[in-house]
Amino acid sequence: MLKLGNSFFSIVTGFAFAAAALLHGWRAYAGFDLMYGDWLVPLWLSWLVCLVAFLLSLAALMRLR
């Protein structure tokens, strides 16, 4: 079984959440439509996901201190 150190896991998690925050922020800023099945995802939801993903990224990267 692969063993990951805490610092490696925090770095990978932090950057993954940062990428998600950037993508959702870009989608919301540019006003792109996002469809999930028949549901049009509202822009405010992408702003919310951007904020939450940013905070999770910040929390993961702050664990490195």
CHARMM internal coordinates of N, CA and C (Angstrom, degrees):
IC EDIT
DIST 1 N 1 CA 1.4359
DIST 1 CA 1 C 1.5259
ANGL 1 N 1 CA 1 C 108.94
DIST 1 C 2 N 1.3171
ANGL 1 CA 1 C 2 N 115.84
DIHE 1 N 1 CA 1 C 2 N 140.65
DIST 2 N 2 CA 1.4530
ANGL 1 C 2 N 2 CA 121.77
DIHE 1 CA 1 C 2 N 2 CA -179.69
DIST 2 CA 2 C 1.5234
ANGL 2 N 2 CA 2 C 110.15
DIHE 1 C 2 N 2 CA 2 C -77.48
DIST 2 C 3 N 1.3224
ANGL 2 CA 2 C 3 N 116.13
DIHE 2 N 2 CA 2 C 3 N 128.59
DIST 3 N 3 CA 1.4633
ANGL 2 C 3 N 3 CA 120.46
DIHE 2 CA 2 C 3 N 3 CA 178.02
DIST 3 CA 3 C 1.5196
ANGL 3 N 3 CA 3 C 108.59
DIHE 2 C 3 N 3 CA 3 C -106.01
DIST 3 C 4 N 1.3193
ANGL 3 CA 3 C 4 N 115.30
DIHE 3 N 3 CA 3 C 4 N 126.50
DIST 4 N 4 CA 1.4556
ANGL 3 C 4 N 4 CA 120.89
DIHE 3 CA 3 C 4 N 4 CA 178.81
DIST 4 CA 4 C 1.5163
ANGL 4 N 4 CA 4 C 109.48
DIHE 3 C 4 N 4 CA 4 C -107.60
DIST 4 C 5 N 1.3128
ANGL 4 CA 4 C 5 N 115.74
DIHE 4 N 4 CA 4 C 5 N 137.47
DIST 5 N 5 CA 1.4533
ANGL 4 C 5 N 5 CA 119.91
DIHE 4 CA 4 C 5 N 5 CA 175.71
DIST 5 CA 5 C 1.5284
ANGL 5 N 5 CA 5 C 110.08
DIHE 4 C 5 N 5 CA 5 C -75.79
DIST 5 C 6 N 1.3143
ANGL 5 CA 5 C 6 N 115.46
DIHE 5 N 5 CA 5 C 6 N 158.84
DIST 6 N 6 CA 1.4608
ANGL 5 C 6 N 6 CA 119.73
DIHE 5 CA 5 C 6 N 6 CA -179.48
DIST 6 CA 6 C 1.5149
ANGL 6 N 6 CA 6 C 112.66
DIHE 5 C 6 N 6 CA 6 C -62.24
DIST 6 C 7 N 1.3322
ANGL 6 CA 6 C 7 N 117.40
DIHE 6 N 6 CA 6 C 7 N -38.53
DIST 7 N 7 CA 1.4598
ANGL 6 C 7 N 7 CA 118.98
DIHE 6 CA 6 C 7 N 7 CA -178.41
DIST 7 CA 7 C 1.5311
ANGL 7 N 7 CA 7 C 110.99
DIHE 6 C 7 N 7 CA 7 C -69.03
DIST 7 C 8 N 1.3170
ANGL 7 CA 7 C 8 N 118.34
DIHE 7 N 7 CA 7 C 8 N -40.73
DIST 8 N 8 CA 1.4602
ANGL 7 C 8 N 8 CA 121.23
DIHE 7 CA 7 C 8 N 8 CA 178.28
DIST 8 CA 8 C 1.5265
ANGL 8 N 8 CA 8 C 110.27
DIHE 7 C 8 N 8 CA 8 C -62.88
DIST 8 C 9 N 1.3120
ANGL 8 CA 8 C 9 N 116.93
DIHE 8 N 8 CA 8 C 9 N -44.04
DIST 9 N 9 CA 1.4628
ANGL 8 C 9 N 9 CA 121.56
DIHE 8 CA 8 C 9 N 9 CA 179.54
DIST 9 CA 9 C 1.5241
ANGL 9 N 9 CA 9 C 110.59
DIHE 8 C 9 N 9 CA 9 C -62.62
DIST 9 C 10 N 1.3244
ANGL 9 CA 9 C 10 N 117.79
DIHE 9 N 9 CA 9 C 10 N -41.64
DIST 10 N 10 CA 1.4634
ANGL 9 C 10 N 10 CA 121.23
DIHE 9 CA 9 C 10 N 10 CA 179.70
DIST 10 CA 10 C 1.5179
ANGL 10 N 10 CA 10 C 111.55
DIHE 9 C 10 N 10 CA 10 C -65.40
DIST 10 C 11 N 1.3211
ANGL 10 CA 10 C 11 N 117.02
DIHE 10 N 10 CA 10 C 11 N -39.06
DIST 11 N 11 CA 1.4639
ANGL 10 C 11 N 11 CA 120.44
DIHE 10 CA 10 C 11 N 11 CA 178.91
DIST 11 CA 11 C 1.5242
ANGL 11 N 11 CA 11 C 110.86
DIHE 10 C 11 N 11 CA 11 C -65.35
DIST 11 C 12 N 1.3172
ANGL 11 CA 11 C 12 N 116.67
DIHE 11 N 11 CA 11 C 12 N -48.68
DIST 12 N 12 CA 1.4635
ANGL 11 C 12 N 12 CA 120.68
DIHE 11 CA 11 C 12 N 12 CA -179.25
DIST 12 CA 12 C 1.5256
ANGL 12 N 12 CA 12 C 110.57
DIHE 11 C 12 N 12 CA 12 C -62.86
DIST 12 C 13 N 1.3226
ANGL 12 CA 12 C 13 N 117.43
DIHE 12 N 12 CA 12 C 13 N -44.96
DIST 13 N 13 CA 1.4623
ANGL 12 C 13 N 13 CA 121.43
DIHE 12 CA 12 C 13 N 13 CA 179.29
DIST 13 CA 13 C 1.5173
ANGL 13 N 13 CA 13 C 111.01
DIHE 12 C 13 N 13 CA 13 C -63.88
DIST 13 C 14 N 1.3280
ANGL 13 CA 13 C 14 N 116.83
DIHE 13 N 13 CA 13 C 14 N -43.54
DIST 14 N 14 CA 1.4596
ANGL 13 C 14 N 14 CA 120.76
DIHE 13 CA 13 C 14 N 14 CA 179.89
DIST 14 CA 14 C 1.5177
ANGL 14 N 14 CA 14 C 112.29
DIHE 13 C 14 N 14 CA 14 C -60.69
DIST 14 C 15 N 1.3230
ANGL 14 CA 14 C 15 N 117.06
DIHE 14 N 14 CA 14 C 15 N -44.80
DIST 15 N 15 CA 1.4547
ANGL 14 C 15 N 15 CA 119.90
DIHE 14 CA 14 C 15 N 15 CA -179.78
DIST 15 CA 15 C 1.5261
ANGL 15 N 15 CA 15 C 112.23
DIHE 14 C 15 N 15 CA 15 C -72.16
DIST 15 C 16 N 1.3175
ANGL 15 CA 15 C 16 N 118.05
DIHE 15 N 15 CA 15 C 16 N -32.45
DIST 16 N 16 CA 1.4644
ANGL 15 C 16 N 16 CA 120.19
DIHE 15 CA 15 C 16 N 16 CA 177.38
DIST 16 CA 16 C 1.5312
ANGL 16 N 16 CA 16 C 110.60
DIHE 15 C 16 N 16 CA 16 C -66.11
DIST 16 C 17 N 1.3375
ANGL 16 CA 16 C 17 N 116.29
DIHE 16 N 16 CA 16 C 17 N -44.35
DIST 17 N 17 CA 1.4569
ANGL 16 C 17 N 17 CA 119.08
DIHE 16 CA 16 C 17 N 17 CA 177.62
DIST 17 CA 17 C 1.5288
ANGL 17 N 17 CA 17 C 111.33
DIHE 16 C 17 N 17 CA 17 C -68.38
DIST 17 C 18 N 1.3157
ANGL 17 CA 17 C 18 N 117.96
DIHE 17 N 17 CA 17 C 18 N -33.64
DIST 18 N 18 CA 1.4633
ANGL 17 C 18 N 18 CA 120.84
DIHE 17 CA 17 C 18 N 18 CA 176.93
DIST 18 CA 18 C 1.5312
ANGL 18 N 18 CA 18 C 110.51
DIHE 17 C 18 N 18 CA 18 C -65.01
DIST 18 C 19 N 1.3216
ANGL 18 CA 18 C 19 N 116.84
DIHE 18 N 18 CA 18 C 19 N -40.35
DIST 19 N 19 CA 1.4668
ANGL 18 C 19 N 19 CA 120.37
DIHE 18 CA 18 C 19 N 19 CA 177.59
DIST 19 CA 19 C 1.5282
ANGL 19 N 19 CA 19 C 110.54
DIHE 18 C 19 N 19 CA 19 C -64.49
DIST 19 C 20 N 1.3244
ANGL 19 CA 19 C 20 N 117.14
DIHE 19 N 19 CA 19 C 20 N -41.37
DIST 20 N 20 CA 1.4606
ANGL 19 C 20 N 20 CA 120.40
DIHE 19 CA 19 C 20 N 20 CA 177.99
DIST 20 CA 20 C 1.5289
ANGL 20 N 20 CA 20 C 110.78
DIHE 19 C 20 N 20 CA 20 C -63.93
DIST 20 C 21 N 1.3331
ANGL 20 CA 20 C 21 N 116.62
DIHE 20 N 20 CA 20 C 21 N -40.52
DIST 21 N 21 CA 1.4701
ANGL 20 C 21 N 21 CA 120.57
DIHE 20 CA 20 C 21 N 21 CA 178.56
DIST 21 CA 21 C 1.5221
ANGL 21 N 21 CA 21 C 110.49
DIHE 20 C 21 N 21 CA 21 C -63.51
DIST 21 C 22 N 1.3236
ANGL 21 CA 21 C 22 N 116.90
DIHE 21 N 21 CA 21 C 22 N -43.81
DIST 22 N 22 CA 1.4627
ANGL 21 C 22 N 22 CA 119.85
DIHE 21 CA 21 C 22 N 22 CA 179.39
DIST 22 CA 22 C 1.5284
ANGL 22 N 22 CA 22 C 112.09
DIHE 21 C 22 N 22 CA 22 C -63.99
DIST 22 C 23 N 1.3165
ANGL 22 CA 22 C 23 N 116.93
DIHE 22 N 22 CA 22 C 23 N -42.61
DIST 23 N 23 CA 1.4609
ANGL 22 C 23 N 23 CA 119.93
DIHE 22 CA 22 C 23 N 23 CA -179.71
DIST 23 CA 23 C 1.5253
ANGL 23 N 23 CA 23 C 111.94
DIHE 22 C 23 N 23 CA 23 C -65.43
DIST 23 C 24 N 1.3156
ANGL 23 CA 23 C 24 N 117.30
DIHE 23 N 23 CA 23 C 24 N -43.68
DIST 24 N 24 CA 1.4592
ANGL 23 C 24 N 24 CA 119.70
DIHE 23 CA 23 C 24 N 24 CA 179.51
DIST 24 CA 24 C 1.5296
ANGL 24 N 24 CA 24 C 111.11
DIHE 23 C 24 N 24 CA 24 C -69.84
DIST 24 C 25 N 1.3158
ANGL 24 CA 24 C 25 N 116.77
DIHE 24 N 24 CA 24 C 25 N -37.44
DIST 25 N 25 CA 1.4541
ANGL 24 C 25 N 25 CA 119.70
DIHE 24 CA 24 C 25 N 25 CA 176.45
DIST 25 CA 25 C 1.5165
ANGL 25 N 25 CA 25 C 112.02
DIHE 24 C 25 N 25 CA 25 C -64.44
DIST 25 C 26 N 1.3264
ANGL 25 CA 25 C 26 N 116.89
DIHE 25 N 25 CA 25 C 26 N -41.47
DIST 26 N 26 CA 1.4602
ANGL 25 C 26 N 26 CA 121.37
DIHE 25 CA 25 C 26 N 26 CA 177.84
DIST 26 CA 26 C 1.5230
ANGL 26 N 26 CA 26 C 110.57
DIHE 25 C 26 N 26 CA 26 C -64.84
DIST 26 C 27 N 1.3243
ANGL 26 CA 26 C 27 N 116.40
DIHE 26 N 26 CA 26 C 27 N -42.47
DIST 27 N 27 CA 1.4625
ANGL 26 C 27 N 27 CA 120.78
DIHE 26 CA 26 C 27 N 27 CA 178.81
DIST 27 CA 27 C 1.5285
ANGL 27 N 27 CA 27 C 110.67
DIHE 26 C 27 N 27 CA 27 C -61.40
DIST 27 C 28 N 1.3276
ANGL 27 CA 27 C 28 N 116.97
DIHE 27 N 27 CA 27 C 28 N -44.38
DIST 28 N 28 CA 1.4648
ANGL 27 C 28 N 28 CA 120.77
DIHE 27 CA 27 C 28 N 28 CA -178.48
DIST 28 CA 28 C 1.5246
ANGL 28 N 28 CA 28 C 110.99
DIHE 27 C 28 N 28 CA 28 C -69.93
DIST 28 C 29 N 1.3257
ANGL 28 CA 28 C 29 N 117.80
DIHE 28 N 28 CA 28 C 29 N -41.21
DIST 29 N 29 CA 1.4600
ANGL 28 C 29 N 29 CA 121.56
DIHE 28 CA 28 C 29 N 29 CA -179.23
DIST 29 CA 29 C 1.5309
ANGL 29 N 29 CA 29 C 111.31
DIHE 28 C 29 N 29 CA 29 C -65.36
DIST 29 C 30 N 1.3355
ANGL 29 CA 29 C 30 N 116.20
DIHE 29 N 29 CA 29 C 30 N -42.95
DIST 30 N 30 CA 1.4680
ANGL 29 C 30 N 30 CA 120.84
DIHE 29 CA 29 C 30 N 30 CA -178.19
DIST 30 CA 30 C 1.5231
ANGL 30 N 30 CA 30 C 112.17
DIHE 29 C 30 N 30 CA 30 C -78.89
DIST 30 C 31 N 1.3309
ANGL 30 CA 30 C 31 N 116.89
DIHE 30 N 30 CA 30 C 31 N -18.07
DIST 31 N 31 CA 1.4608
ANGL 30 C 31 N 31 CA 120.18
DIHE 30 CA 30 C 31 N 31 CA 178.31
DIST 31 CA 31 C 1.5184
ANGL 31 N 31 CA 31 C 114.43
DIHE 30 C 31 N 31 CA 31 C 78.74
DIST 31 C 32 N 1.3258
ANGL 31 CA 31 C 32 N 116.66
DIHE 31 N 31 CA 31 C 32 N 24.51
DIST 32 N 32 CA 1.4582
ANGL 31 C 32 N 32 CA 120.05
DIHE 31 CA 31 C 32 N 32 CA 179.15
DIST 32 CA 32 C 1.5222
ANGL 32 N 32 CA 32 C 110.68
DIHE 31 C 32 N 32 CA 32 C -67.86
DIST 32 C 33 N 1.3196
ANGL 32 CA 32 C 33 N 115.67
DIHE 32 N 32 CA 32 C 33 N 143.81
DIST 33 N 33 CA 1.4581
ANGL 32 C 33 N 33 CA 120.50
DIHE 32 CA 32 C 33 N 33 CA 175.66
DIST 33 CA 33 C 1.5252
ANGL 33 N 33 CA 33 C 109.32
DIHE 32 C 33 N 33 CA 33 C -79.54
DIST 33 C 34 N 1.3182
ANGL 33 CA 33 C 34 N 115.25
DIHE 33 N 33 CA 33 C 34 N 143.11
DIST 34 N 34 CA 1.4555
ANGL 33 C 34 N 34 CA 121.60
DIHE 33 CA 33 C 34 N 34 CA 177.10
DIST 34 CA 34 C 1.5155
ANGL 34 N 34 CA 34 C 107.30
DIHE 33 C 34 N 34 CA 34 C -131.01
DIST 34 C 35 N 1.3004
ANGL 34 CA 34 C 35 N 115.77
DIHE 34 N 34 CA 34 C 35 N 120.63
DIST 35 N 35 CA 1.4621
ANGL 34 C 35 N 35 CA 121.15
DIHE 34 CA 34 C 35 N 35 CA -178.75
DIST 35 CA 35 C 1.5251
ANGL 35 N 35 CA 35 C 109.12
DIHE 34 C 35 N 35 CA 35 C -109.21
DIST 35 C 36 N 1.3142
ANGL 35 CA 35 C 36 N 114.93
DIHE 35 N 35 CA 35 C 36 N 135.41
DIST 36 N 36 CA 1.4602
ANGL 35 C 36 N 36 CA 122.08
DIHE 35 CA 35 C 36 N 36 CA 173.54
DIST 36 CA 36 C 1.5172
ANGL 36 N 36 CA 36 C 105.77
DIHE 35 C 36 N 36 CA 36 C -123.59
DIST 36 C 37 N 1.3264
ANGL 36 CA 36 C 37 N 115.17
DIHE 36 N 36 CA 36 C 37 N 97.90
DIST 37 N 37 CA 1.4652
ANGL 36 C 37 N 37 CA 119.42
DIHE 36 CA 36 C 37 N 37 CA -172.49
DIST 37 CA 37 C 1.5237
ANGL 37 N 37 CA 37 C 108.79
DIHE 36 C 37 N 37 CA 37 C 68.03
DIST 37 C 38 N 1.3060
ANGL 37 CA 37 C 38 N 116.76
DIHE 37 N 37 CA 37 C 38 N -121.67
DIST 38 N 38 CA 1.4627
ANGL 37 C 38 N 38 CA 121.76
DIHE 37 CA 37 C 38 N 38 CA 177.53
DIST 38 CA 38 C 1.5253
ANGL 38 N 38 CA 38 C 112.69
DIHE 37 C 38 N 38 CA 38 C -96.88
DIST 38 C 39 N 1.3185
ANGL 38 CA 38 C 39 N 117.20
DIHE 38 N 38 CA 38 C 39 N 2.09
DIST 39 N 39 CA 1.4546
ANGL 38 C 39 N 39 CA 122.07
DIHE 38 CA 38 C 39 N 39 CA -173.92
DIST 39 CA 39 C 1.5273
ANGL 39 N 39 CA 39 C 111.06
DIHE 38 C 39 N 39 CA 39 C -98.58
DIST 39 C 40 N 1.3207
ANGL 39 CA 39 C 40 N 116.45
DIHE 39 N 39 CA 39 C 40 N 125.56
DIST 40 N 40 CA 1.4548
ANGL 39 C 40 N 40 CA 121.71
DIHE 39 CA 39 C 40 N 40 CA 174.36
DIST 40 CA 40 C 1.5226
ANGL 40 N 40 CA 40 C 108.22
DIHE 39 C 40 N 40 CA 40 C -86.44
DIST 40 C 41 N 1.3230
ANGL 40 CA 40 C 41 N 116.64
DIHE 40 N 40 CA 40 C 41 N 114.66
DIST 41 N 41 CA 1.4614
ANGL 40 C 41 N 41 CA 121.78
DIHE 40 CA 40 C 41 N 41 CA -177.34
DIST 41 CA 41 C 1.5277
ANGL 41 N 41 CA 41 C 108.35
DIHE 40 C 41 N 41 CA 41 C -70.80
DIST 41 C 42 N 1.3441
ANGL 41 CA 41 C 42 N 118.10
DIHE 41 N 41 CA 41 C 42 N 124.94
DIST 42 N 42 CA 1.4687
ANGL 41 C 42 N 42 CA 119.69
DIHE 41 CA 41 C 42 N 42 CA -178.42
DIST 42 CA 42 C 1.5281
ANGL 42 N 42 CA 42 C 111.87
DIHE 41 C 42 N 42 CA 42 C -70.68
DIST 42 C 43 N 1.3391
ANGL 42 CA 42 C 43 N 114.97
DIHE 42 N 42 CA 42 C 43 N 153.92
DIST 43 N 43 CA 1.4585
ANGL 42 C 43 N 43 CA 119.86
DIHE 42 CA 42 C 43 N 43 CA -179.01
DIST 43 CA 43 C 1.5294
ANGL 43 N 43 CA 43 C 112.51
DIHE 42 C 43 N 43 CA 43 C -64.27
DIST 43 C 44 N 1.3242
ANGL 43 CA 43 C 44 N 117.75
DIHE 43 N 43 CA 43 C 44 N -34.90
DIST 44 N 44 CA 1.4671
ANGL 43 C 44 N 44 CA 119.91
DIHE 43 CA 43 C 44 N 44 CA -178.83
DIST 44 CA 44 C 1.5282
ANGL 44 N 44 CA 44 C 111.07
DIHE 43 C 44 N 44 CA 44 C -62.12
DIST 44 C 45 N 1.3393
ANGL 44 CA 44 C 45 N 116.53
DIHE 44 N 44 CA 44 C 45 N -30.25
DIST 45 N 45 CA 1.4594
ANGL 44 C 45 N 45 CA 119.32
DIHE 44 CA 44 C 45 N 45 CA 179.25
DIST 45 CA 45 C 1.5313
ANGL 45 N 45 CA 45 C 110.65
DIHE 44 C 45 N 45 CA 45 C -69.39
DIST 45 C 46 N 1.3263
ANGL 45 CA 45 C 46 N 116.95
DIHE 45 N 45 CA 45 C 46 N -36.47
DIST 46 N 46 CA 1.4658
ANGL 45 C 46 N 46 CA 119.23
DIHE 45 CA 45 C 46 N 46 CA 176.73
DIST 46 CA 46 C 1.5222
ANGL 46 N 46 CA 46 C 111.01
DIHE 45 C 46 N 46 CA 46 C -67.81
DIST 46 C 47 N 1.3415
ANGL 46 CA 46 C 47 N 118.02
DIHE 46 N 46 CA 46 C 47 N -35.67
DIST 47 N 47 CA 1.4612
ANGL 46 C 47 N 47 CA 119.83
DIHE 46 CA 46 C 47 N 47 CA 175.45
DIST 47 CA 47 C 1.5274
ANGL 47 N 47 CA 47 C 110.43
DIHE 46 C 47 N 47 CA 47 C -63.49
DIST 47 C 48 N 1.3206
ANGL 47 CA 47 C 48 N 116.26
DIHE 47 N 47 CA 47 C 48 N -41.01
DIST 48 N 48 CA 1.4574
ANGL 47 C 48 N 48 CA 120.60
DIHE 47 CA 47 C 48 N 48 CA 179.16
DIST 48 CA 48 C 1.5260
ANGL 48 N 48 CA 48 C 110.88
DIHE 47 C 48 N 48 CA 48 C -65.06
DIST 48 C 49 N 1.3173
ANGL 48 CA 48 C 49 N 117.21
DIHE 48 N 48 CA 48 C 49 N -45.22
DIST 49 N 49 CA 1.4651
ANGL 48 C 49 N 49 CA 121.54
DIHE 48 CA 48 C 49 N 49 CA 178.81
DIST 49 CA 49 C 1.5276
ANGL 49 N 49 CA 49 C 110.10
DIHE 48 C 49 N 49 CA 49 C -63.93
DIST 49 C 50 N 1.3256
ANGL 49 CA 49 C 50 N 116.92
DIHE 49 N 49 CA 49 C 50 N -36.99
DIST 50 N 50 CA 1.4644
ANGL 49 C 50 N 50 CA 121.10
DIHE 49 CA 49 C 50 N 50 CA 176.97
DIST 50 CA 50 C 1.5271
ANGL 50 N 50 CA 50 C 110.20
DIHE 49 C 50 N 50 CA 50 C -60.87
DIST 50 C 51 N 1.3098
ANGL 50 CA 50 C 51 N 117.53
DIHE 50 N 50 CA 50 C 51 N -45.90
DIST 51 N 51 CA 1.4607
ANGL 50 C 51 N 51 CA 121.37
DIHE 50 CA 50 C 51 N 51 CA 179.75
DIST 51 CA 51 C 1.5310
ANGL 51 N 51 CA 51 C 111.75
DIHE 50 C 51 N 51 CA 51 C -64.13
DIST 51 C 52 N 1.3262
ANGL 51 CA 51 C 52 N 116.56
DIHE 51 N 51 CA 51 C 52 N -46.78
DIST 52 N 52 CA 1.4693
ANGL 51 C 52 N 52 CA 120.39
DIHE 51 CA 51 C 52 N 52 CA -178.92
DIST 52 CA 52 C 1.5310
ANGL 52 N 52 CA 52 C 110.81
DIHE 51 C 52 N 52 CA 52 C -64.49
DIST 52 C 53 N 1.3348
ANGL 52 CA 52 C 53 N 117.18
DIHE 52 N 52 CA 52 C 53 N -43.46
DIST 53 N 53 CA 1.4664
ANGL 52 C 53 N 53 CA 120.16
DIHE 52 CA 52 C 53 N 53 CA 179.14
DIST 53 CA 53 C 1.5242
ANGL 53 N 53 CA 53 C 111.21
DIHE 52 C 53 N 53 CA 53 C -64.51
DIST 53 C 54 N 1.3368
ANGL 53 CA 53 C 54 N 116.89
DIHE 53 N 53 CA 53 C 54 N -37.67
DIST 54 N 54 CA 1.4631
ANGL 53 C 54 N 54 CA 119.97
DIHE 53 CA 53 C 54 N 54 CA 176.99
DIST 54 CA 54 C 1.5320
ANGL 54 N 54 CA 54 C 111.13
DIHE 53 C 54 N 54 CA 54 C -63.35
DIST 54 C 55 N 1.3208
ANGL 54 CA 54 C 55 N 116.22
DIHE 54 N 54 CA 54 C 55 N -44.25
DIST 55 N 55 CA 1.4709
ANGL 54 C 55 N 55 CA 119.76
DIHE 54 CA 54 C 55 N 55 CA 179.85
DIST 55 CA 55 C 1.5292
ANGL 55 N 55 CA 55 C 111.44
DIHE 54 C 55 N 55 CA 55 C -65.05
DIST 55 C 56 N 1.3291
ANGL 55 CA 55 C 56 N 117.15
DIHE 55 N 55 CA 55 C 56 N -39.20
DIST 56 N 56 CA 1.4627
ANGL 55 C 56 N 56 CA 120.22
DIHE 55 CA 55 C 56 N 56 CA 176.78
DIST 56 CA 56 C 1.5262
ANGL 56 N 56 CA 56 C 111.33
DIHE 55 C 56 N 56 CA 56 C -66.09
DIST 56 C 57 N 1.3155
ANGL 56 CA 56 C 57 N 116.85
DIHE 56 N 56 CA 56 C 57 N -38.34
DIST 57 N 57 CA 1.4567
ANGL 56 C 57 N 57 CA 120.89
DIHE 56 CA 56 C 57 N 57 CA 176.61
DIST 57 CA 57 C 1.5240
ANGL 57 N 57 CA 57 C 110.33
DIHE 56 C 57 N 57 CA 57 C -63.66
DIST 57 C 58 N 1.3130
ANGL 57 CA 57 C 58 N 116.02
DIHE 57 N 57 CA 57 C 58 N -45.09
DIST 58 N 58 CA 1.4562
ANGL 57 C 58 N 58 CA 120.54
DIHE 57 CA 57 C 58 N 58 CA 178.58
DIST 58 CA 58 C 1.5277
ANGL 58 N 58 CA 58 C 111.59
DIHE 57 C 58 N 58 CA 58 C -61.12
DIST 58 C 59 N 1.3148
ANGL 58 CA 58 C 59 N 116.73
DIHE 58 N 58 CA 58 C 59 N -42.62
DIST 59 N 59 CA 1.4638
ANGL 58 C 59 N 59 CA 121.00
DIHE 58 CA 58 C 59 N 59 CA 179.15
DIST 59 CA 59 C 1.5225
ANGL 59 N 59 CA 59 C 111.46
DIHE 58 C 59 N 59 CA 59 C -63.77
DIST 59 C 60 N 1.3228
ANGL 59 CA 59 C 60 N 116.98
DIHE 59 N 59 CA 59 C 60 N -41.38
DIST 60 N 60 CA 1.4682
ANGL 59 C 60 N 60 CA 120.30
DIHE 59 CA 59 C 60 N 60 CA 179.97
DIST 60 CA 60 C 1.5176
ANGL 60 N 60 CA 60 C 110.89
DIHE 59 C 60 N 60 CA 60 C -66.59
DIST 60 C 61 N 1.3344
ANGL 60 CA 60 C 61 N 117.50
DIHE 60 N 60 CA 60 C 61 N -41.64
DIST 61 N 61 CA 1.4529
ANGL 60 C 61 N 61 CA 119.64
DIHE 60 CA 60 C 61 N 61 CA -178.80
DIST 61 CA 61 C 1.5218
ANGL 61 N 61 CA 61 C 112.52
DIHE 60 C 61 N 61 CA 61 C -75.23
DIST 61 C 62 N 1.3305
ANGL 61 CA 61 C 62 N 117.95
DIHE 61 N 61 CA 61 C 62 N -25.03
DIST 62 N 62 CA 1.4606
ANGL 61 C 62 N 62 CA 120.63
DIHE 61 CA 61 C 62 N 62 CA 176.92
DIST 62 CA 62 C 1.5298
ANGL 62 N 62 CA 62 C 111.60
DIHE 61 C 62 N 62 CA 62 C -71.93
DIST 62 C 63 N 1.3327
ANGL 62 CA 62 C 63 N 117.19
DIHE 62 N 62 CA 62 C 63 N -21.07
DIST 63 N 63 CA 1.4629
ANGL 62 C 63 N 63 CA 120.65
DIHE 62 CA 62 C 63 N 63 CA 176.95
DIST 63 CA 63 C 1.5202
ANGL 63 N 63 CA 63 C 112.25
DIHE 62 C 63 N 63 CA 63 C -66.30
DIST 63 C 64 N 1.3155
ANGL 63 CA 63 C 64 N 117.39
DIHE 63 N 63 CA 63 C 64 N -16.62
DIST 64 N 64 CA 1.4730
ANGL 63 C 64 N 64 CA 121.28
DIHE 63 CA 63 C 64 N 64 CA -178.17
DIST 64 CA 64 C 1.5197
ANGL 64 N 64 CA 64 C 112.41
DIHE 63 C 64 N 64 CA 64 C -73.96
DIST 64 C 65 N 1.3075
ANGL 64 CA 64 C 65 N 118.52
DIHE 64 N 64 CA 64 C 65 N -16.08
DIST 65 N 65 CA 1.4649
ANGL 64 C 65 N 65 CA 121.72
DIHE 64 CA 64 C 65 N 65 CA -178.98
DIST 65 CA 65 C 1.4981
ANGL 65 N 65 CA 65 C 111.87
DIHE 64 C 65 N 65 CA 65 C -69.14
END
COOR INIT
IC SEED 1 N 1 CA 1 C
IC BUILD
